[in-house]
């Protein structure tokens, strides 16, 4: 594996139709319950076997495409976030409360924090162990970050966002340490809410992220985007990256996943975090149109004008779960081809 333009994913991949119906969050006019997702098409033991098979397919698709560092496609998760938070003590997902999230981007019923958050049992260890056993290539594992959990739930216990976030960070750190002992390639914390609240990032978001990272030996990452696209819901691209990246440069996290394809942001922003490896978003999850290898290569080489190529990884903007499986496979394949093309041009001096 060349160090220049390593290929990876953000986390989620679309689920087979025999496993889950289409997530209503991606349908025009559908009622959105934050973190609920669609319903499983199967039940009980059959569902558990189907989830294992769905992970095997996700692994196969990524390995076949040539992805260097893969995930389990988050095939077991109805939601990237609630799959984790619902397994923590202190959350109530039976009595939902409406809340605006992502800086008033959307109003939806959310779960409540009704008591002290604690990790009583392992959350993702079985999932990581399974995908490691199925994958011939390195595997990353993803956890929701504290700021995004605070923004995606209703606090009926702590009464202060920073206090709530730091309690979450302690629980997430305990889970991350258990995962770290299993030897994943990357432990990634997903923080889409960072882009919506640069002031909170600087006031307590970085502090909470640092608490998540304490004692972790493996490579760590934070994923920042503008949230999943949803029909009928505005998705403004606000000028928050400069503040966030300057703050992250002083953080101990190793990698930063950033959205550059759909956002059309200037890659010169990478100069603000020169010590980090960047997962450079060069594939959109907002359109079925498949980017060309030439397009991907040009994006990566433009990024390499601002950071060394061995600090740039090719990745989608965000998880590919909003897309169909065939489109997702095609996009991963073209991303790998584009990374190879960029590598070749780099070595030839462009």
LINKA-V602218 format. One record per pair of residues at least 12 apart in sequence whose C-alpha atoms are under 7 Angstrom apart, sorted by the first residue. I is the first residue (numbers start at 1). J is the second residue. If there is no record, write none. Layout:
# LINKA-V602218
i=I j=J
i=I j=J
This chain:
# LINKA-V602218
i=3 j=310
i=4 j=309
i=4 j=310
i=4 j=312
i=4 j=343
i=5 j=309
i=5 j=310
i=5 j=312
i=5 j=313
i=5 j=314
i=5 j=339
i=5 j=343
i=6 j=68
i=6 j=313
i=6 j=314
i=7 j=67
i=7 j=68
i=7 j=69
i=7 j=313
i=7 j=314
i=7 j=315
i=7 j=336
i=8 j=67
i=8 j=68
i=8 j=69
i=8 j=70
i=8 j=313
i=8 j=314
i=8 j=315
i=9 j=70
i=9 j=71
i=9 j=315
i=9 j=316
i=10 j=315
i=10 j=316
i=10 j=318
i=10 j=319
i=11 j=71
i=11 j=73
i=11 j=74
i=11 j=142
i=11 j=319
i=12 j=73
i=12 j=74
i=12 j=319
i=12 j=320
i=12 j=321
i=13 j=73
i=13 j=74
i=13 j=319
i=13 j=320
i=13 j=321
i=14 j=320
i=14 j=321
i=14 j=322
i=14 j=323
i=14 j=324
i=14 j=325
i=15 j=75
i=18 j=41
i=19 j=40
i=19 j=41
i=19 j=42
i=19 j=50
i=20 j=38
i=20 j=39
i=20 j=40
i=20 j=41
i=21 j=38
i=21 j=39
i=21 j=40
i=21 j=41
i=22 j=38
i=23 j=37
i=23 j=38
i=24 j=37
i=24 j=38
i=25 j=230
i=26 j=230
i=26 j=231
i=26 j=322
i=27 j=231
i=28 j=231
i=28 j=232
i=29 j=232
i=32 j=108
i=33 j=108
i=33 j=109
i=33 j=110
i=34 j=108
i=34 j=109
i=34 j=110
i=35 j=79
i=35 j=81
i=35 j=82
i=36 j=78
i=36 j=79
i=37 j=78
i=37 j=79
i=38 j=78
i=51 j=75
i=51 j=76
i=54 j=75
i=55 j=72
i=55 j=73
i=55 j=75
i=56 j=134
i=58 j=72
i=58 j=73
i=59 j=72
i=59 j=135
i=61 j=329
i=65 j=332
i=65 j=333
i=65 j=336
i=66 j=336
i=67 j=336
i=68 j=137
i=69 j=137
i=69 j=138
i=69 j=139
i=69 j=140
i=70 j=138
i=70 j=139
i=70 j=140
i=71 j=139
i=71 j=140
i=71 j=141
i=72 j=131
i=81 j=144
i=84 j=123
i=87 j=123
i=88 j=117
i=88 j=118
i=88 j=119
i=89 j=117
i=89 j=118
i=89 j=119
i=89 j=120
i=90 j=113
i=90 j=114
i=90 j=115
i=90 j=116
i=90 j=117
i=90 j=118
i=91 j=111
i=91 j=112
i=91 j=113
i=91 j=114
i=92 j=111
i=92 j=112
i=92 j=113
i=92 j=114
i=93 j=111
i=93 j=112
i=95 j=111
i=96 j=109
i=96 j=110
i=96 j=111
i=96 j=112
i=97 j=109
i=97 j=110
i=97 j=111
i=97 j=154
i=98 j=110
i=101 j=151
i=101 j=152
i=102 j=151
i=102 j=193
i=102 j=196
i=103 j=196
i=105 j=234
i=110 j=152
i=110 j=153
i=110 j=154
i=111 j=153
i=111 j=154
i=112 j=153
i=112 j=154
i=112 j=155
i=112 j=156
i=113 j=153
i=113 j=154
i=113 j=155
i=113 j=156
i=113 j=157
i=114 j=156
i=114 j=157
i=115 j=157
i=117 j=167
i=117 j=168
i=118 j=171
i=119 j=171
i=122 j=175
i=125 j=179
i=128 j=141
i=138 j=185
i=139 j=184
i=139 j=185
i=139 j=186
i=140 j=184
i=140 j=185
i=140 j=186
i=140 j=187
i=141 j=184
i=141 j=186
i=141 j=187
i=141 j=188
i=142 j=187
i=142 j=188
i=142 j=189
i=142 j=190
i=143 j=188
i=143 j=189
i=143 j=190
i=144 j=189
i=144 j=190
i=144 j=191
i=145 j=189
i=145 j=190
i=145 j=191
i=146 j=165
i=146 j=168
i=146 j=169
i=146 j=208
i=147 j=165
i=147 j=191
i=147 j=193
i=147 j=205
i=148 j=191
i=148 j=192
i=148 j=193
i=150 j=165
i=162 j=204
i=165 j=208
i=166 j=208
i=169 j=208
i=169 j=209
i=169 j=211
i=169 j=212
i=170 j=211
i=170 j=212
i=172 j=212
i=173 j=211
i=173 j=212
i=173 j=213
i=173 j=214
i=177 j=216
i=180 j=216
i=180 j=217
i=180 j=218
i=185 j=218
i=185 j=219
i=186 j=218
i=186 j=219
i=186 j=220
i=186 j=221
i=187 j=219
i=187 j=220
i=187 j=221
i=188 j=220
i=188 j=221
i=188 j=222
i=188 j=223
i=189 j=221
i=189 j=222
i=189 j=223
i=190 j=222
i=190 j=223
i=190 j=224
i=191 j=222
i=191 j=223
i=191 j=224
i=192 j=223
i=192 j=224
i=192 j=225
i=192 j=226
i=192 j=227
i=194 j=224
i=195 j=224
i=195 j=225
i=195 j=226
i=195 j=240
i=195 j=241
i=198 j=240
i=198 j=243
i=198 j=244
i=201 j=244
i=202 j=247
i=206 j=251
i=210 j=251
i=210 j=252
i=219 j=254
i=220 j=253
i=220 j=254
i=220 j=255
i=221 j=253
i=221 j=254
i=221 j=255
i=221 j=256
i=222 j=255
i=222 j=256
i=222 j=257
i=223 j=256
i=223 j=257
i=223 j=258
i=224 j=257
i=224 j=258
i=225 j=258
i=225 j=259
i=225 j=318
i=229 j=286
i=237 j=263
i=242 j=269
i=245 j=272
i=245 j=273
i=246 j=272
i=246 j=273
i=249 j=273
i=249 j=275
i=254 j=276
i=254 j=277
i=255 j=276
i=255 j=277
i=255 j=278
i=256 j=276
i=256 j=277
i=256 j=278
i=256 j=279
i=257 j=278
i=257 j=279
i=257 j=280
i=258 j=279
i=258 j=280
i=258 j=281
i=258 j=317
i=259 j=280
i=259 j=281
i=259 j=317
i=260 j=280
i=260 j=281
i=260 j=282
i=260 j=317
i=261 j=281
i=261 j=282
i=261 j=283
i=261 j=284
i=261 j=317
i=262 j=284
i=267 j=302
i=267 j=303
i=268 j=306
i=270 j=306
i=270 j=307
i=271 j=306
i=271 j=307
i=274 j=307
i=276 j=311
i=277 j=311
i=277 j=312
i=278 j=311
i=278 j=312
i=278 j=313
i=279 j=312
i=279 j=313
i=279 j=314
i=279 j=315
i=280 j=312
i=280 j=313
i=280 j=314
i=280 j=315
i=281 j=314
i=281 j=315
i=281 j=316
i=281 j=317
i=282 j=296
i=282 j=299
i=282 j=314
i=282 j=315
i=282 j=316
i=282 j=317
i=283 j=315
i=283 j=316
i=283 j=317
i=283 j=331
i=284 j=316
i=284 j=317
i=285 j=317
i=285 j=318
i=285 j=319
i=285 j=320
i=285 j=322
i=285 j=323
i=288 j=323
i=288 j=327
i=290 j=330
i=290 j=331
i=291 j=331
i=291 j=334
i=292 j=334
i=293 j=334
i=293 j=335
i=293 j=337
i=293 j=338
i=294 j=338
i=296 j=335
i=296 j=338
i=296 j=339
i=297 j=338
i=297 j=339
i=297 j=341
i=297 j=342
i=300 j=342
i=301 j=342
i=314 j=339
